[in-house]
Amino acid sequence: MELMFDTGNISQIKTYANVFPFSGVTTNPSILKKEGKVNIWDHLREIRNIIGPEKSLHVQVTTDRSDEIIKEAYKIVQQLGKETYIKIPVTIEGLQAIQFLKTEDFHITATAIYTMAQGDYAILAGADYIAPYFNRMENINIDAKAVIRHFSHVIQAFHKETKIVAASFKNMGQVMSAFECGAHSATVDPSLLADSLKMPAIQGAIDRFKEDWESVYGKGASFLNL
Ligand SMILES: O=P(O)(O)OC[C@H]1O[C@](O)(CO)[C@@H](O)[C@@H]1O
């Protein structure tokens, strides 16, 4: 089970990097748009520096033709390191690029996945991760859970190495459902993760512990001053 941060925001990554046990950072052009017209290589290098060498960084290509996608992949690894995951939408051109890049030992995250067929092609092409779009599938009445269960079954039944990084979440219920259906990983906006710890019931329980403790040992008492 893995959690990834679905953000390109430096301060958000810094804030939550020491809070959540995360495995990597995923970006796409829409996520990076939110940062404005930054120097993109400096920005992505800074993300890499913050998360360190062990965690994965997923960067999406911005072109459509397979030859351009391949060139972009080379440029991305030249700028950010060979361990960078190249995110490629599963289209005819994208699939062609994925197959080629796997022969060159690139790390690939196949993305923009709405259907079982798209994911299956990417698994067969040797993608390291496939990213099914949970919320976007639900928005158009595709059964996201069935799609993820299908990928999980295919990967296990045919002994494939591909991992499912479920993506496009609008609430934590969707994230938990994705894991229950067999996703290995989920990429989530860190503020959604933080919100899941801010429930009034959690704070209520903590307040009660404090109240009980202080009723015996006095206000402000803790193991530090007893
Ligand atoms: O529907 P949304 O929130 O735009 O999400 C699209 C998803 O696509 C991805 O690019 C897939 O990895 C994620 O970064 C993102 O979660």
The ligand as an ORCA input file, in Angstrom:
! r2SCAN-3c Opt
* xyz 0 1
  O      -9.509     14.428    -11.911
  P      -8.310     15.164    -11.433
  O      -8.445     15.563     -9.996
  O      -7.919     16.266    -12.324
  O      -7.131     14.130    -11.397
  C      -6.457     13.651    -12.502
  C      -5.372     12.707    -12.041
  O      -4.513     12.405    -13.046
  C      -3.201     12.205    -12.578
  O      -2.408     13.016    -13.399
  C      -2.835     10.762    -12.676
  O      -1.653     10.459    -12.053
  C      -3.147     12.640    -11.152
  O      -2.018     13.409    -10.925
  C      -4.527     13.220    -10.922
  O      -5.027     12.687     -9.736
*
